[in-house]
């Protein structure tokens, strides 16, 4: 692909029809607000009301969705302005995530709650009634093991129904959930779970991926031995039915966990009671143990899934994820809005076929999967029956305009591509889609309701139509309640509030357009600063990875402390391609033309792979540390990587 073939940023690709707007969940919400005297007519008016009348907005979310719980008569916000200042949401209210996720067991018990598929051929369906029954049984089993309010349950499980059942059972007790995918190595898991001192550990014996079986019993034993607080290790025989819990120090077979005949019950907990602990990527140092509360997650996921993804009863919701990425937590939130959740365990192969086979209405993947489909020349709209599909989600990294246009060319139907950007930190998106707005290539449609996102210059000045730091100037209820083992909130404050006091700095570059559209340019701490021109890496990758001969790339600027460094580009060639002199010359010409002469790399190297985290993010910052002299074993934790073997190809620069 030449530079001339790149899709122009801002090219209009989709317009909502009158029917789409009329049937949208957010339109129904607008009408509901009108009946209460709040006269917002457009998305922009609704967003502005949601971030200026913060208390009224979040109170309306509780009322509109009829949240299961006790609202009480306390204020929406009290005490501090941000969580680090002591902010409390809905003080006096009680709620339980599991009660809200399983409310359909009473309302529509025979509706399908879960569709499960695995690459090994596994296939299961669970109705809401069946899901609730399993949760009740496992809840009783966990209680028998001594799990109660505030205790931690750690899970080493793939994206299988048992993971969902055990999570909901844990939440129903008021206990605290934390999970890692079984492709994590032992040290990476221990770094996470040892911080929270779990009472019960639930693990599989192994998993399948890309046609191979991986036995993890030795890893499970290592993890168990490193967690002295455990009263039980519950073994799920996923890979081999003959796997025995007797091989573990405090092993209990999963089949012994369910207790028949116990009614489903839910512990009422305060609004901000810990629901789960999720972790930063952990490529260096101990991962941040981020705690979210029951109420904040319930309100945020109800809002985001209903008003931004336009999901509800009758939808079939899929996102390709593992239990070690926050998108798993977001996926299972589909139960909150009454959707069917598709859980898939395996390699990302034939996902478009999976969508067709399971009648998916909303299909979510990381941006790299869309770009890989583009590069492979796939035409899923012609190959598979995707007639049920009405929405596609993309996240994990910025999706270039070519990815946007490919969706409409290759799927070939009237659907909304919902690119959105957020993070594990708030377990949702800051910016994302809306069915009320047109879609333009490379542009995320809007800032999320209740998310007062702004772009700040280095001195804290908000700007429009300029690239700046993504900040939140008002709080959201799904901000972390706290970090585990951070009693004085020092680590929390350092992570988000050190740059702009009282303002959440997320660490992304963003440009907010004058009509509210947004463009994400990558992490602000991996900026390319060449001759005073600062640029996010997303723009660079867009040019480089447009070449058919290039499968993947990584760019690093080694400049620091006011000294300009070298710009180093690593190229992973596509299959049957190589980094030739001709390709290098064409690549430099394209970068010079599309970006600037300053952004022509000083060095270009061929490598067999680009280092990525298990959730697919490029490891720009750890590689930069390596190039500046940090030993490889200190720059990145191999257990948190999808391909640690490639790091040896990245060495210190002069």
N, C-alpha and C positions, 0 to 999 in steps of 0.2 A: 504494500500500500504506500502510495506517495503522500507527501504533505498535502497536495491538492485534493486528495480523496478524503481528507478528514472532514467529519461533520462539523459545520459551523456551530460554535456554542451559541445557544439561544434560539436555534431553529425550532419553530413550533411543530410539535409532533402529534398532539392530541388535544381535543376540546371536549369537555363534558357535554353530553346531550341534555336536553330539557328533562328527559326521562331519568337519566342518571342523577341529575341534581335533585329532582323531585323525590326520588326513592332513597337518597343518601341518608345514612344514620344522622349525620350532622345537621341535615335540613330539618329532620324531625325535632332535634334538640333546639334548633333556632325557633321553631314554632312554639315549642314548650316554653322557651324564654319569653317570647312575645306575649304569651298568656300571662306572664308574671311581670310585664311592664319593662322588659329589657329589649329594646328595639334595635337589634343588630341585623342588618340586611346582607352584608357581604362577609366573606371570610376575614378580610382585613379588619372590619369593624368588630367582629367577634373576637379576633385575636387581641386587639387593643383593649377591649373590655376585660378579657381574661387575665391580662397582665397589669392592668391598673386597678381593677377591683378584685384583687387576688382572693380575698376571703370569700366574697360572694361567688366567685367562679368555682372554687373547690367545694364550697357548701352545695352548690347546684349539682355538682357531679355526684355527691353522696345522694342527694334527693332524686335526681333524674334516674339513676340506675337502681334506686331502692336497695342500697347496700344492706346486706344482712349484718346486723349488729345493732348496738345501742348508741345512737348519736349523742345523747346527753344534751345539756343546755350550755356547755362551755363554748368559748370562742374558737374560731377556726385556728387562729394563731395566738400564742401568748409567749411572754417572757422575752426572748431574743429575736433579732432580725434574721439571722442565719443559724444553721445548726451549731456552728462553733461558738455562737454567742448564747446558746441555751434555748434556741427556738423550740417550741413544742407545738405540734399540730393536733387539733381536736382533743385538747386536754379533757379528760373525763369520759371520752368515747371508748367503747369496746367493740372489737371486731375479730373475726378469724378468717384468714384467707381460704382455708379449706371449706368452710361453710358456704362461702360465696362461689367457689369453684364447683361445688357439688349441689347447688340449689336446683339444678335441672333434674336431679334424681327424684325430686318430688313433683316438679312441674311437667317434665316430659321424660319419664324414666326409660322409655323404650327407644329414645333417640340414640344414635351412635355417638359415643363420647370419644373413642379412640380407635383409629385404624393403625395397625402395626405391620410393618414390612421389614425384612432384613435381606441383605444380599445373599444369605445362605438359604433363602426360601421360606423363612418364617412368616406366618400370616395369622394375625389375630384381630378380632373385633371385640370391643367392649361397649355395651350400652351404658348410659349414665347409671342405671340401676345396678348393673354388674360392677362398675367401677366403685360405686359407693359401698357395695357389699365387701369387695376386696379391701377397701380402705378400712372399713370397720373391723375386719378380721385382723389385719396387720396392726392396726392401732392397738387392739387388745393384746397382741403378741409383744409389741414394743413396751406397753405398760407393764406386762409380766416381767420384762427384762429390767424394769426399774426406770424407764424413760418417763420423765415428767416435764412440767413447765420449766423452760430455761435450759434443759439438758441439750447437748449437741449430739446429733446423729450424722455421721460422716459416711458418704457413699462413694464407692469405686465401681461405677456402673455405666454401661452404655445406654444409648437412647432407646430403652425398652419399657414396656408397661410396668414392670416391677419398680423401675426408678420413679415413675409418676405415682404409683400406689404408695410406695414408702415415703415419698415426700409429703403427700397429702395426709398420710397417717401421722407423720411427725408434726406437721403444722397443726393438725386437729388437736394434738395434745398440748400445744403451746411450746413444744420443743423446737430446736433450731437446726435447720438442714444445711448441709454443705456437701457438694459433690465434685468429683473429678472423673474424667473419662479414663477408661482402662488403657488408653494409649499413652497416658502419663507414666513416666518412670517413677521408681520408688522415692528417690530423693525429692523430686518435685512435689509428690503427694505429701510426703512427710513434712516438707517445708510449710505446706498449707495447713494440714490437719493438726500437726503438733501444737500450733498456736492456739487452737480452740479447745483442746483437751476433750475429745468426744467420749461419750459413754458407750455408744454402740457404733460399730463399723459394719457396713453392709457392702459386700464385694462379690464380683463374679470370678469364676475360675479362669476365664479367658474370653477372647473375642475373635471375630473374623473380620478381615479387611482386605479388600482387593484380591480375593481368592485364597488368602492364606489364613491359617489358624494360629493364634498366639496364646499359648498357655501362660497364665499370670499367677499361678499358685505361689511360686517363689517370691514374687513381688508382694503378693497379699501377706505372706508371712513376714517379710521385711517391714511392711507398714504396720502390721499388728504389733510386732516386737518394739516398734518405736513409739507406740501409743500406750503408755502404762495405765492410763485412766479407763481403758476399756473394760466393761463388764461382759461384753459378748462381741464376737465377730460372726455376723450372719452371712453364710455362703450361699450364693445363688448359682447352681450348677448350669451355667449357660452354654459353655463349650462342650462339656462332657457330663452327661447325666450321672455318671458314676463318681464324679468328684465328691470327696468326703470332707465334711466339716471337722471330722475327727483329726485331720492333719493339722489343725490350727490350735493355737494355745487356748483360746476360749471360744472355740467354734460352735456354732448352732446352725443346723440346716435350715434353709429358707422354708422348707415344707413344715417345719415345726413352729414357724412364727405365727401363721394364722390361727385365730381362736374363734371357732364357730359359735354362733348364737349371741354374739355381743352386739348391742345396738350401736349405730353410728352416733357419736356425740362430738361436740366441739367445745374446747376450752375458750371461754371469753377472755381475751387479753386486751390490754391497753392498745390504743391506736398505733403507738410507736414500738410495741413489743417486737423483739427481733424475730424475723421470719426465716432468713437464711444468711449465710456468709458466702459471698462471692469474692473473687480475688483479681487483683491486677495481673497482668500477663506474667510477671515474675521472671523476666529475662535476666535481671540482675538483682541481687539481694533477696531478702525475704519478701514474698508477695504481700501486698496490702490486703488484710482481711476486712472486707467492706461489708458492713451490716445494714440491711434494709429492714424496714418495719412492715408488719402486716397491712396496716391501713394505707400507708403511702403507696405500696405496690398495688393494692387493690384499686385505689382511685386512679393511679396513673395508667395502669394497663386497661382498665375499663375505658378511660378516655382515649388512649392512643389506638387501641385495637378497633374501637367502635368508630371514632370520629376521623381517624387518619387512615387506617387500613380499611375502613368501612366494613368491618366484619361483624357478624351476628348469627342468630339462629338460622340454621340451614346452610351455613358456609362450611367448607372443608379446608382447613388451614394447615399448610405445610411450610416448614423452614428447615433447610439442611443444616444440622447442628449436632454437637455432642453435648454431653452433660457438663463439660468443662468450659463452655462458652455461655455468656449471659443470654444468647439467643434461645437457649433451651428454656430458660426461665420465662422468656417472652413468649415462646411457642406455647407452652402449657397454659399461659394466660388466656389462650383461646377458649378455655373452659369457662372463664369468667363471663364471656359474652355469649355463651351457649353454642359455640361452634364445635364441629368435629375436628379433633387434632390428629394429624398424621405423624406418627413417630417412625423414623427410619434409622436402622443401624447398618452401617456399611460404608463402602467407598462411594464417592460422588460419581457413580457411573449410571447412565440411563435414568437420570432424575426426571427428564421430560417424559419418559415412558411411565415412570412411577406416578407422575401427575395425571397422566391420561388414565392409567389403570384404577386410580383411586378417586377419580372425579374431583380433583383439587380445584377449588375456586380461587384460592390465594396461594401463590407459589413463591417462597422466599429462599434466596441463596446469597452467598457472598458475591461481591462484585467480580472477583476473579473467575467465578464459574461462568458468568455471562460473557466475559471477555474470552474465556477458553472456548465456549460454544461458538462465538463469532469467528475466532481464529480457525476452528475446525471446519468452518463452513456449514454448520448444522442448520437445518430448516425444520425445527420441531413442529411448527404449525402445519407443515405439509406432511410430516412423517407420522404424527400422532393425532388422535382425536382430543384436542384441547378445548372443545366447545364449552366445557363447564368453567374454564378459566376466565376470570374477570379482573384479576390483579396480580402483579408480579412485584415482589419486594427485593431490594438490593441494599446491602450494607457491608460493613467490615472495612472498606476502603473506598475512596472516591471512584465513582463510575464515570468514565470519560464520555463525551458526547457520542462517540461511535457505538458505545454499548447501549445507549438510549435508542439510537436509530435502528440498531440491529434488532432489538426487541420487536419494534413495529414492522420491520421488514420480514423477520423470520417467523414471528408468531402470526402476524397477519390478521389481527382481529381488534375489535374495539375494547381495549383494556387499559388500565392505568398502571404505568410503571412507577412504583413508589420507592424512589431512592430516599434513604434517610440515614442520618448520622447522629450518633449519641455515644453511649459507652456503658461499660460495666458499672461505672461509678453511680449512674442513676437508673440503670437497667431499663433504658428506653432510649428514644431519640429526642434530641433537641430540635432538630429540623427534619421535615419529612413531607409526605404527600397529603393532598386534599382533593377529593373528587369535585370540589366546587371550582377548581382553578384549572387553567390550561397547563399543559406540560411542554417544556422546552428542553432541547438537548443539552445535557450537562448541567442543568439548573434544578436544584431541589426546590419544590414548589413554595414552601412556606416554613415559617417558624411554628413550632408546635404550640397548641393551645396551652396556656398557663406557663409557657417557657419564654421568659423575657430575655431572649438572646440578642446580644449586641456585638458589634465589632469594635474593638478598642485599639487605638494606637498605643505606642509604648508609654506615653504619659497619661493614659487613661481617658483620652478623648474619644467619644463615640463617633464613628464615621459611616457613611452610606456610599456605596459604589466604590469603596476602597477596601483592600485586603487588610484585615486586622486580627487581633486575638479574639477567639470566641469566648465570650463571657456571659454569665447569667447575673443580672442585676436584681432579680427577685428570686426568692427560694421556691423550690418545688418539693412536694411531700415525699417524692421518691429519692431525694438526696439521701446519702447515708445517714443513718441515725447516729452511728459512731464507727470507729475502727476498733476491732477487737484488741485488747491490751494497749489501749491508748487513752488512759483515764483522764489526762489533762487536755486531750484533743490536740496535742502538739503536732502529731503526724498528720492528722486531718487538716489542720490549719496550713501546715507546710505544703500539703499536696494541692490545695485549691485556692488558698486565700493570701499567700505570701506576696504575690505580685501586685495585686490591687486590693488593699484592705477592705473587707466587707463585700467584695465582689468575687464570685466564683470564676476563676480562670481555668478553662478546660484543657488547653494545650493544643488546640487546632487553629489553623488559619481559616478564616471565613471572609467572604465578601457578601454583604447584604445589599441586594439591588433596591432601587427606589420603589419597586412595586412589591417588595417583600420576598422575592425569590432569593435563594441562597446558593453559593458555590463554596464547596469545601476544597481546600488545597493541600491537605495533609497536616502532619504534626508540626507545630510551631517550633518544637525543640529539635527538628531535623531540617531546618530551613537551609536553602541554598542562598548564600549571600555573596554575590559576585559583583565586585566593583560598586558596592552600595545598593545593588538591585537585589531585593529579597524576593524569593519565590518558593512556593511550596513544591514538594517533589511530585505531586500529582500531575502538574503541567509537563514536567520532564518525562515522566513515564508515558504520558499520552503520546508524545512524539516518538519515543524510542520503540514502544511496543506496538506501534502501527505497522512496523515492518514485519512482513510475513516470515522472514528468516529468524526473528527473535521471539523466543517463547516467554522470556521473563527478564527482568533487569533490576538493578539496584544502583542508586547513585548516592555518593557520599561527598559532602563538602568538609574538608578537614580543617577549615579556618576556625580560629578561636582566639579569644581575648584580644579582639581588635586586629588580629593578624590574618590576612587572607591566606588560605591554604590552597591545596590542590583539589580539583574536582575530578573524582574517580568514578568511572562507570564500569559496572560489571554486567556482562551479557551472558545469559544462558541461551544458546542457539536453539531454534526449533529443530525437531527431528529431521535428520538428513540435511541439515544446514551447518554452516561454519562461519566463524568470524573472519571473513576475508578482508583484504585491503580495499576491495571495491565496496563492500558493505560499510566499512568504517568511513570511507570517504562520503558515501551517500548519507550516512547517519549524521556526520558532522555538518554537512550542508543543510540538512533538515533542521537540526538544532539551531544553527546559526540563523536560519530564515524564520523559524517559528518562534524562537525565544529571544536570543541575542547572541552576538559574538562572544560575550562573556560566559555563556553557558555551553560552549563547546568544551568537552572534557579534556583535561590535561593527560589523562590516562584512560585507556579502554582495555579491559581484560576479559577473556573468555573463562567462564566457570561452569561446572557441571550442574549447579543448582543455586537458587537464591534462598538464603536462610529465612525461614518463616516460623512463626509460633504455631502451636497446635490449632489455633483458630484461624490461621491463614494470613496473619499480618507480617509484612516484611520487617526484618530486624535491622532497621536503619541505624538506630542509636547504638546498639551493641557493636555493630561492625565499625561504626565511627570510632568507638573506644578502642577497638583492636588496632585500627590504623594509626591511632595516636599513642599506641604503646601498651595498652592494657592487655595482659595475657588472656588468651582465648578462654581458659577455664574460669577466669574471673569476670569476663565481659558478658557471658551468656550462660544460662543454665541449660545444658543439653536436654534435660528431661522435660523442659517446657517447649522444646522445639519439635517441629514435624520432621526435620532433616538435619540433625546435628552434625552428620558426617561431612557436610559441605563447608563448615566453618574453617577447616584447615586451609582452604583455598583463599582466605582473606588474611593478609599479612600486613605488618606495620609499614607505613610509608616513610620516606625520608623527611 
